[in-house]
Amino acid sequence: MLVDTHCHLAATEFSGDRQRVAEAARHAGVSAIVVPSVDRASFAAVRACCADLPGCFPAYGIHPLYVAQAAEADLERLREQLADSRGGRLPAVAVGEIGLDRFVAEPDLAKQEHFFVEQLKIARQAQLPVLLHVRRAVDLVLAHLRRIPVPGGIAHAFNGSRQQADELIRLGFRLGFGGGVTHARSTRIRQLATSLPLEAIVLETDSPDMPPEWLAGARNTPDQLPRINALLAGLRGIPAGELARVTSANAAAVLPELRLPI
């Protein structure tokens, strides 16, 4: 059993073959897929995707690269979306994808921070973990997390330092690894993925983005997760089955609403 903790299966890149992609993942052994939103407009698409496809679980949030077009009313809609999902067949497993991104040219960091802080408050009130997007802003994200504690979560596609990783773990987070670890030149990511405690790691694809080395330049899909798992297990020197078992347990522990098959 494998869990893809970050997969944008509701994205338009999958509009022509979403069901086939999900079925291929299930046949490959991916039992659960967490599907995060990126803005208010995608809340409905994420919910519909997860309602239609077995094993898919929604997360709702406003991505830092989408806050430029966001309005205050979107935060209220997020609260409503989380409240509507609570106790139903498709409860939100997290608030996400949220965070900060200083990689893009001329980021509106003030607005990013405002929406990040408000969404942390929403997650804290809802008692939900968060899915973090962090690029060149780990220390700033950590500062906000210390000030506004939430029930842990996942630092998606983590690429920070070991010291930053240890602090995120201390705050109740797991660290997500996916296609990046398959690239031989990604030495820092590989060092982290092989040296961190196994209990701190979860797996992801970030499909359709961040393809593994063997799909460079192509669309990424969640059925690639078993091969990513096998490669990382080899780097760590453990059986692939052990890595799959532990990372799935880690995902279930940090995302309590994730309902995995027994």
C-alpha positions as CSV (number, residue, x, y, z in Angstrom):
1,M,0.0,0.0,0.0
2,L,1.2,3.5,-0.9
3,V,-0.1,7.0,-0.2
4,D,0.5,9.9,-2.6
5,T,0.3,12.7,-0.2
6,H,0.3,15.5,-2.8
7,C,-1.3,15.1,-6.3
8,H,-3.2,17.7,-8.2
9,L,-5.5,15.2,-9.9
10,A,-8.2,17.8,-10.2
11,A,-6.0,19.9,-12.4
12,T,-7.0,20.6,-16.0
13,E,-4.0,18.6,-17.2
14,F,-6.0,15.5,-16.3
15,S,-9.3,16.6,-17.7
16,G,-9.1,14.2,-20.6
17,D,-8.1,11.0,-18.7
18,R,-8.5,11.6,-15.0
19,Q,-10.4,8.3,-14.3
20,R,-7.8,6.3,-16.3
21,V,-4.9,8.0,-14.4
22,A,-6.6,7.2,-11.1
23,E,-7.2,3.6,-12.1
24,A,-3.6,3.1,-13.2
25,A,-2.5,4.4,-9.8
26,R,-4.7,2.0,-8.0
27,H,-3.5,-0.9,-10.1
28,A,0.1,0.1,-9.3
29,G,-0.6,-0.1,-5.6
30,V,-1.4,3.5,-4.7
31,S,-4.3,3.1,-2.2
32,A,-4.8,6.8,-1.3
33,I,-4.3,10.1,-3.1
34,V,-4.5,13.5,-1.4
35,V,-5.8,16.1,-3.8
36,P,-5.1,19.7,-2.7
37,S,-6.7,22.8,-4.2
38,V,-4.9,26.0,-5.3
39,D,-7.6,28.6,-5.2
40,R,-11.2,29.2,-4.5
41,A,-12.2,28.3,-8.0
42,S,-10.6,24.9,-7.6
43,F,-12.5,23.9,-4.4
44,A,-15.4,22.5,-6.5
45,A,-13.1,20.6,-8.9
46,V,-11.2,19.0,-6.0
47,R,-14.4,17.9,-4.3
48,A,-15.9,16.5,-7.5
49,C,-12.7,14.7,-8.3
50,C,-12.6,13.0,-4.8
51,A,-16.3,12.2,-5.0
52,D,-15.9,10.5,-8.3
53,L,-12.7,8.6,-7.7
54,P,-12.2,6.0,-4.9
55,G,-9.2,6.5,-2.7
56,C,-9.0,10.3,-3.3
57,F,-9.2,12.7,-0.4
58,P,-9.6,16.5,-0.6
59,A,-7.6,19.3,0.9
60,Y,-8.7,22.9,0.5
61,G,-6.5,26.0,0.6
62,I,-5.2,29.0,-1.4
63,H,-1.7,28.4,-2.9
64,P,0.8,31.3,-2.5
65,L,1.2,31.6,-6.2
66,Y,-2.6,32.2,-6.5
67,V,-3.0,34.8,-3.8
68,A,-2.4,37.7,-6.2
69,Q,-5.9,37.0,-7.6
70,A,-7.4,36.1,-4.3
71,A,-9.8,38.3,-2.2
72,E,-10.8,38.3,1.5
73,A,-14.0,36.7,0.6
74,D,-12.1,33.6,-0.5
75,L,-11.0,33.0,3.1
76,E,-14.6,33.0,4.2
77,R,-15.4,30.6,1.4
78,L,-12.6,28.4,2.6
79,R,-14.1,28.3,6.1
80,E,-17.4,27.4,4.6
81,Q,-15.9,24.6,2.5
82,L,-14.2,23.1,5.5
83,A,-17.3,23.3,7.6
84,D,-19.4,21.8,4.8
85,S,-17.1,18.8,4.5
86,R,-16.8,18.0,8.2
87,G,-18.6,14.9,9.3
88,G,-19.6,14.0,5.7
89,R,-18.4,11.3,3.3
90,L,-15.6,13.5,2.0
91,P,-14.1,15.4,5.0
92,A,-11.1,17.6,4.2
93,V,-7.9,15.9,5.4
94,A,-5.9,19.2,5.5
95,V,-5.8,22.8,4.7
96,G,-3.7,23.2,1.6
97,E,-1.9,23.9,-0.4
98,I,-0.8,26.9,1.5
99,G,2.6,28.6,2.3
100,L,5.1,31.1,0.9
101,D,7.0,31.3,-2.3
102,R,10.0,33.7,-2.8
103,F,11.3,31.9,-5.9
104,V,9.1,33.7,-8.4
105,A,10.1,37.1,-9.7
106,E,8.9,40.0,-7.6
107,P,6.6,38.1,-5.3
108,D,3.9,40.0,-3.4
109,L,5.3,38.7,-0.1
110,A,3.1,40.9,2.1
111,K,-0.1,39.4,0.5
112,Q,1.3,35.9,0.6
113,E,2.0,36.3,4.3
114,H,-1.4,37.7,5.0
115,F,-3.2,34.7,3.3
116,F,-0.8,32.2,4.8
117,V,-1.3,33.6,8.3
118,E,-5.1,33.7,7.9
119,Q,-5.2,30.1,6.6
120,L,-3.0,28.9,9.5
121,K,-5.7,30.5,11.8
122,I,-8.4,28.7,9.9
123,A,-6.5,25.4,10.2
124,R,-6.0,25.9,13.9
125,Q,-9.7,26.7,14.4
126,A,-10.7,23.7,12.4
127,Q,-8.1,21.5,14.1
128,L,-6.7,20.4,10.7
129,P,-3.1,19.8,9.6
130,V,-1.8,21.9,6.7
131,L,0.0,21.1,3.4
132,L,2.9,23.5,3.1
133,H,4.3,24.9,-0.1
134,V,7.7,26.5,0.8
135,R,10.3,27.8,-1.7
136,R,13.1,30.0,-0.4
137,A,11.0,30.9,2.6
138,V,11.5,28.1,5.2
139,D,12.7,30.3,8.0
140,L,9.8,32.7,7.5
141,V,7.3,29.8,7.4
142,L,8.8,28.4,10.6
143,A,8.4,31.8,12.3
144,H,4.7,31.9,11.5
145,L,4.2,28.3,12.5
146,R,5.8,29.0,15.9
147,R,3.4,31.9,16.4
148,I,0.3,30.2,15.1
149,P,0.6,26.5,16.0
150,V,-1.4,24.0,14.0
151,P,-2.0,20.3,14.3
152,G,1.1,19.5,12.2
153,G,1.0,18.6,8.5
154,I,3.3,17.9,5.6
155,A,6.0,20.1,4.2
156,H,5.5,19.3,0.5
157,A,8.5,18.8,-1.8
158,F,10.8,19.8,1.0
159,N,14.2,21.2,-0.1
160,G,15.5,23.0,3.0
161,S,18.4,22.4,5.4
162,R,18.6,19.6,7.9
163,Q,18.3,22.1,10.7
164,Q,15.1,23.4,9.2
165,A,13.8,19.9,8.7
166,D,14.4,19.0,12.3
167,E,12.5,22.1,13.4
168,L,9.5,21.2,11.2
169,I,9.6,17.7,12.6
170,R,9.6,19.2,16.1
171,L,6.5,21.2,15.2
172,G,4.7,18.0,14.2
173,F,5.3,17.9,10.4
174,R,6.4,15.2,8.1
175,L,8.5,15.9,5.0
176,G,7.3,15.0,1.5
177,F,9.7,13.5,-1.1
178,G,8.9,12.6,-4.7
179,G,10.3,13.1,-8.1
180,G,13.1,15.3,-6.9
181,V,14.8,12.4,-5.1
182,T,15.1,10.4,-8.4
183,H,17.4,13.0,-10.0
184,A,21.1,12.0,-9.4
185,R,22.1,15.7,-9.3
186,S,19.6,16.5,-6.5
187,T,22.3,15.7,-3.9
188,R,20.8,17.8,-1.0
189,I,17.3,16.3,-1.4
190,R,18.9,12.8,-1.6
191,Q,20.9,13.5,1.5
192,L,17.9,14.6,3.4
193,A,15.7,11.7,2.2
194,T,18.3,9.1,3.2
195,S,19.4,10.6,6.5
196,L,16.1,11.8,8.1
197,P,14.3,9.4,10.5
198,L,12.1,7.1,8.5
199,E,9.1,8.2,10.7
200,A,9.5,11.8,9.4
201,I,9.0,10.9,5.7
202,V,6.0,10.7,3.4
203,L,5.8,10.2,-0.3
204,E,4.2,12.3,-3.1
205,T,4.3,12.9,-6.8
206,D,3.0,16.5,-7.1
207,S,1.4,15.3,-10.4
208,P,1.2,16.6,-13.0
209,D,4.4,18.6,-11.9
210,M,7.8,17.5,-10.6
211,P,8.2,14.4,-12.8
212,P,10.8,11.8,-11.8
213,E,14.0,11.6,-13.8
214,W,12.6,8.9,-16.2
215,L,9.7,11.3,-17.2
216,A,11.7,14.5,-17.5
217,G,9.7,17.0,-19.5
218,A,6.6,14.9,-19.5
219,R,3.4,14.9,-17.4
220,N,3.8,13.3,-14.0
221,T,1.2,10.8,-12.8
222,P,0.5,9.1,-9.4
223,D,1.2,5.6,-10.8
224,Q,4.9,6.6,-10.7
225,L,4.9,6.4,-6.9
226,P,5.9,2.8,-6.6
227,R,9.0,3.4,-8.7
228,I,9.9,6.5,-6.6
229,N,9.3,4.4,-3.5
230,A,11.6,1.6,-4.8
231,L,14.4,4.0,-5.7
232,L,14.3,5.8,-2.3
233,A,14.2,2.4,-0.5
234,G,17.3,1.4,-2.4
235,L,19.1,4.7,-1.5
236,R,18.2,4.0,2.2
237,G,19.2,0.3,1.9
238,I,15.8,-1.0,3.1
239,P,13.2,-3.2,1.4
240,A,10.6,-1.3,-0.8
241,G,7.8,-2.9,1.2
242,E,9.1,-1.5,4.4
243,L,9.4,2.0,3.1
244,A,5.8,1.8,1.7
245,R,4.5,0.5,5.0
246,V,6.1,3.1,7.2
247,T,5.5,6.1,4.9
248,S,1.8,5.1,4.6
249,A,1.6,4.9,8.4
250,N,3.2,8.3,8.6
251,A,0.6,9.8,6.3
252,A,-2.2,8.3,8.3
253,A,-0.7,9.6,11.5
254,V,-0.3,13.2,10.3
255,L,-3.6,13.3,8.4
256,P,-6.1,11.7,10.8
257,E,-9.0,12.1,8.4
258,L,-7.2,10.0,5.8
259,R,-9.1,6.7,5.6
260,L,-6.8,4.0,4.5
261,P,-7.9,0.5,3.7
262,I,-7.1,-2.0,6.4
